[in-house]
Amino acid sequence: MKPVERKIYLASKSPRRRELLRQIGVDFELLLLRSDGPRGADVTEDVLPDEPAEIYVSRVANEKADFAFELCRRRHLRPRPVLSADTTVAIDGAILGKPTGKEEAEAMLRQLSGRTHQVLTTVAVRTFDFSGSMTQVSNVRFAELTPAAIHAYCATAEPYDKAGGYGIQGLAAVFIEHIEGSHSGIMGLPLFETAQLLRQAGLKLP
């Protein structure tokens, strides 16, 4: 496959994913999908009944990639790889999404306190002649959290746009005793898997 330019369409609102792509020298143009409004979301992030976390995160990321690629095609945009990703947190088989408020965020952190949970991120890439995705799973162990620590953290803005109610790249880093897996994957974009997919899609990378 002939390599294309080092630029992609990023179908994600996450500032952390933008930072991680810049880290590996990937230029991008944002292609934002609608998450709410009168017509609803372009791709729903609702969990299906009894859906395992790994199936859920893969399904959502791939649906986002498919929708974004079709959007590019309909708009006759310049051909470039389209990348989407989705991250979720799971513990005891239960999926923890983004908390809707302080009470839910505190409940999530109490559930994670002193225990190991999983952070799953699926990356999906589409071009006219390539379709691929990879899921990275990391194990994260939290220290025992005091009620005061949970309350103080949930008084910040950090928990409310992140699956599981915390971000490893922020204040919650002090909660984490041990990780087994991918630091960038826990942030929301596993760079090893991302680079593999983009190379397969024809992008020039180191």
Sequence and secondary structure as in RCSB ss.txt:
>XXXX:A:sequence
MKPVERKIYLASKSPRRRELLRQIGVDFELLLLRSDGPRGADVTEDVLPDEPAEIYVSRVANEKADFAFELCRRR
HLRPRPVLSADTTVAIDGAILGKPTGKEEAEAMLRQLSGRTHQVLTTVAVRTFDFSGSMTQVSNVRFAELTPAAI
HAYCATAEPYDKAGGYGIQGLAAVFIEHIEGSHSGIMGLPLFETAQLLRQAGLKLP
>XXXX:A:secstr
   B SEEEE    HHHHHHHHHTT EEEE     SSTT  SS     TT  HHHHHHHHHHHHHHHHHHHHHHH
T     EEEEEEEEEETTEEE   SSHHHHHHHHHHHTTSEEEEEEEEEEE SS EEEEEEEEEEEE    HHHH
HHHHTSSGGGGSGGG  TTTGGGGGEEEEES HHHHHT  HHHHHHHHHHTTB   
